[in-house]
Amino acid sequence: MLASFFSKRFGKNVWVTNHARESMQRRDIDDATLEQLIEEGEIKRRDELNLWIFTQIQERADNLICAAVVEQAAVVVKTVMVNWELEDEA
């Protein structure tokens, strides 16, 4: 399995799980959009390893687009969502 792309932002390879690929396909998100999201989106960390990267894409009506990722030796995209809402944690 090869990395999907190298993230300059994180300085690591980005791997996309099968689940995330299926989510992208269902939601009409191509590789270029995912790469833009990873490189330019806002980051909200859940903890040291898990984070959400999200952004609004001008041409799309189903915003926010969000990738749930794990950052370790590589950045692993677990899933990709649309119409995502940023929630404040209590």
C-alpha positions as CSV (number, residue, x, y, z in Angstrom):
1,M,0.0,0.0,0.0
2,L,1.4,3.4,-1.0
3,A,0.8,6.7,0.7
4,S,-1.9,8.8,-1.0
5,F,0.3,11.9,-0.9
6,F,3.0,13.6,1.1
7,S,1.8,16.5,3.3
8,K,4.1,19.5,3.3
9,R,2.0,20.9,6.2
10,F,2.6,17.9,8.5
11,G,5.9,16.7,6.9
12,K,4.5,13.2,6.7
13,N,2.8,10.8,4.3
14,V,-1.0,10.8,4.3
15,W,-2.7,7.4,4.1
16,V,-6.4,7.1,3.4
17,T,-8.3,4.1,4.8
18,N,-10.7,2.1,2.7
19,H,-13.5,3.5,4.9
20,A,-12.4,7.1,4.1
21,R,-12.1,6.3,0.4
22,E,-15.7,4.9,0.4
23,S,-16.9,8.0,2.3
24,M,-15.1,10.3,-0.2
25,Q,-16.8,8.4,-3.2
26,R,-20.3,8.6,-1.6
27,R,-19.8,12.3,-0.9
28,D,-18.2,13.2,-4.3
29,I,-14.9,14.3,-2.7
30,D,-11.9,13.8,-5.0
31,D,-8.2,13.4,-4.1
32,A,-7.4,17.0,-4.9
33,T,-10.1,18.2,-2.6
34,L,-8.9,15.9,0.2
35,E,-5.3,17.2,-0.3
36,Q,-6.5,20.8,-0.2
37,L,-8.4,20.0,3.0
38,I,-5.4,18.4,4.7
39,E,-3.0,21.2,3.6
40,E,-5.1,24.2,4.2
41,G,-8.1,23.3,6.5
42,E,-8.5,24.4,10.1
43,I,-7.4,21.9,12.8
44,K,-9.2,21.0,16.0
45,R,-7.4,18.5,18.1
46,R,-9.4,15.9,20.2
47,D,-6.2,14.7,21.9
48,E,-2.6,14.2,21.1
49,L,-3.2,11.7,18.3
50,N,-6.7,12.4,17.0
51,L,-7.8,15.5,15.2
52,W,-10.4,16.9,12.8
53,I,-9.3,19.0,9.8
54,F,-12.2,21.0,8.3
55,T,-12.8,23.7,5.7
56,Q,-15.5,25.3,3.6
57,I,-15.2,24.7,-0.1
58,Q,-16.8,27.6,-2.1
59,E,-18.2,25.5,-4.9
60,R,-20.0,23.1,-2.5
61,A,-23.3,23.4,-0.8
62,D,-22.6,20.6,1.8
63,N,-20.1,22.4,4.0
64,L,-18.2,22.0,6.3
65,I,-16.1,19.2,4.9
66,C,-14.1,17.4,7.6
67,A,-11.5,14.7,7.7
68,A,-11.1,12.7,11.0
69,V,-7.5,11.8,11.2
70,V,-4.9,10.2,13.4
71,E,-1.4,11.7,13.3
72,Q,1.5,9.4,14.2
73,A,4.3,8.4,11.9
74,A,1.9,9.2,9.1
75,V,-1.3,11.1,8.9
76,V,-4.1,8.5,8.6
77,V,-7.5,9.7,7.2
78,K,-10.1,7.6,9.0
79,T,-13.2,9.1,7.4
80,V,-14.4,12.2,5.5
81,M,-17.6,13.9,6.3
82,V,-19.8,16.7,4.9
83,N,-22.2,19.1,6.6
84,W,-19.9,18.8,9.7
85,E,-20.4,21.1,12.7
86,L,-17.7,22.2,15.0
87,E,-18.8,21.6,18.6
88,D,-17.3,23.1,21.7
89,E,-16.3,20.4,24.1
90,A,-17.5,20.8,27.7
